[in-house]
Amino acid sequence: MAKETKFYMETVQAIKQRFEIIGNDPKLNRAIEKAIQVAPTDISVMVTGESGVGKENIPRIIHSLSHRKHGKYIAVNCGAIPEGTIDSELFGHEKGAFTGATSTREGYFEVADGGTIFLDEVGELPLTTQVRLLRVLENGEFIKVGSSQVQKTNVRIVAATNVNLFNAIEKGKFREDLYYRLTTVEITLPPLRERNEDIHLLFRKFVADFAHKYKMPPLKLDDDAVQLLQKFRWNGNIRQLRNVAEQISVLETNRDITLATLQSYLPTEGSNLPSVINDKKKESDFSTERDILYKVLFDMKSDLNDLKKLTLELMKNGSSKVQDINPNLIQKIYGSQENDSEIDFEEEPRTAVMTPATREDNYQIQDDNYLFAETIEEEEILRLEQKEIEMIKKSLEKNKGKRKAAADELGISERTLYRKIKQFDL
Ligand SMILES: Nc1ncnc2c1ncn2[C@@H]1O[C@H](COP(=O)(O)OP(=O)(O)OP(=O)(O)O)[C@@H](O)[C@H]1O
């Protein structure tokens, strides 16, 4: 082995230990090696790879091996920040820039001066934000929202995406000049199914961690189960593998795991299993009555959230303003009310109000009623949440992990779906 290569390999192993990165796959090692090589420079890096492959490790490595290591490292999930606030989050705002801007606020680019910002899911940035970002990349300049004063910052940007940004460029959703600015070097992480040797290694590490965490003896897979583990497609990559490891660790009392047991924890439909092709349910996964019911519940929950948002704004801004700034939301919730084009927000809500009984009255009974009502509500919420998780998983599987298609099918925005994936760790 050439001296230089040996040096890099030793460093790669040390970095893996330091960042608790499991695996020995050559493509993984090459990705880490590239991160080590670019770290001392200020070269812009784009990390690519499917969701859940561990892209976040790369910017952490780059930052900690760079001259910026004593500066701030900020990881920003561009897909998880609402469009309306992203400019202010990234670049800050002046007092009074918009309703609710009660004081001047520093954005991440100001806070991270001298450090590194990791822009995860960079393809989700709105076009207006992309223009601001391009300016920072070109000359380190930015302007706070609501200000006219140009400020300077010295931040290294590492970006990541799990979608093909060329498609977004073609559709006019991502600026080509920004893409090239962000991608001097591309570091690609392989999907788990291409890291055959690493799958069992990772699984063993996760079950050992969970055994420790839940104070249980570790699980052991028999040979057939190991084979299935390695053949499975793992569309959700390491995140999915870890979830499965956790579920089995918690739920299986018999710690010797057979093929059948493992299989019962893996989705059987869709694209995860290469050998099982299910033709029967191709048309629609939401065709059974039960699924339609869940879909209705899911829609109801989404409407409820919209209503909550409207009510909050109503309290803050008064009725006329709410109607002006939320025409789409109002249309979505109330539909086209032809005879009733103006919705009277001042009207008393027609909801039943539970009046608390006086203490002299049947205090105990009333109190129990409240408790009962609260318990039911909590259970309902949990059950609904479980259904929501099921539906999201199902839709993602059906659409081969494509969030846009899954969001369309579920009738929610891609941004909401993204947040739910993070919230439920799917
Ligand atoms: N090599 C590894 N060894 C151990 N754990 C890992 C490894 N790579 C990733 N993980 C774990 O897998 C999970 C998913 O990783 P991460 O969030 O970095 O994925 P990602 O590629 O950024 O996904 P997304 O595109 O959805 O943001 C994390 O909990 C991370 O700690």
The ligand as a MOL file (V3000), in Angstrom:
LIG
                    3D

  0  0  0     0  0            999 V3000
M  V30 BEGIN CTAB
M  V30 COUNTS 31 33 0 0 0
M  V30 BEGIN ATOM
M  V30 1 N -22.3640 4.5350 9.3820 0
M  V30 2 C -23.2500 4.7190 10.3580 0
M  V30 3 N -23.1200 4.0440 11.5110 0
M  V30 4 C -24.0470 4.1740 12.4860 0
M  V30 5 N -25.1250 4.9490 12.3940 0
M  V30 6 C -25.2950 5.6430 11.2790 0
M  V30 7 C -24.3570 5.5930 10.2060 0
M  V30 8 N -24.7790 6.3990 9.2220 0
M  V30 9 C -25.9360 6.9380 9.6590 0
M  V30 10 N -26.2410 6.4950 10.8850 0
M  V30 11 C -27.4570 6.8470 11.6290 0
M  V30 12 O -28.5620 6.7180 10.7180 0
M  V30 13 C -29.5120 7.7680 10.9150 0
M  V30 14 C -29.7530 8.5050 9.6060 0
M  V30 15 O -28.6020 9.2720 9.2840 0
M  V30 16 P -28.7090 10.7770 8.7100 0
M  V30 17 O -29.7780 11.5470 9.4050 0
M  V30 18 O -27.3400 11.3300 8.6640 0
M  V30 19 O -29.2110 10.4290 7.2400 0
M  V30 20 P -29.3970 11.4100 6.0210 0
M  V30 21 O -28.7530 10.7600 4.8810 0
M  V30 22 O -28.9500 12.7770 6.4010 0
M  V30 23 O -30.9880 11.3680 5.8530 0
M  V30 24 P -31.9690 12.5360 5.3110 0
M  V30 25 O -31.6180 12.7490 3.8750 0
M  V30 26 O -33.3260 11.9200 5.4790 0
M  V30 27 O -31.7440 13.7360 6.1790 0
M  V30 28 C -28.9330 8.6550 12.0020 0
M  V30 29 O -29.5360 8.2800 13.2180 0
M  V30 30 C -27.4540 8.3080 12.0240 0
M  V30 31 O -26.8950 8.4720 13.3070 0
M  V30 END ATOM
M  V30 BEGIN BOND
M  V30 1 1 1 2
M  V30 2 1 2 3
M  V30 3 2 2 7
M  V30 4 2 3 4
M  V30 5 1 4 5
M  V30 6 2 5 6
M  V30 7 1 6 7
M  V30 8 1 6 10
M  V30 9 1 7 8
M  V30 10 2 8 9
M  V30 11 1 9 10
M  V30 12 1 10 11
M  V30 13 1 11 12
M  V30 14 1 11 30
M  V30 15 1 12 13
M  V30 16 1 13 14
M  V30 17 1 13 28
M  V30 18 1 14 15
M  V30 19 1 15 16
M  V30 20 2 16 17
M  V30 21 1 16 18
M  V30 22 1 16 19
M  V30 23 1 19 20
M  V30 24 2 20 21
M  V30 25 1 20 22
M  V30 26 1 20 23
M  V30 27 1 23 24
M  V30 28 2 24 25
M  V30 29 1 24 26
M  V30 30 1 24 27
M  V30 31 1 28 29
M  V30 32 1 28 30
M  V30 33 1 30 31
M  V30 END BOND
M  V30 END CTAB
M  END
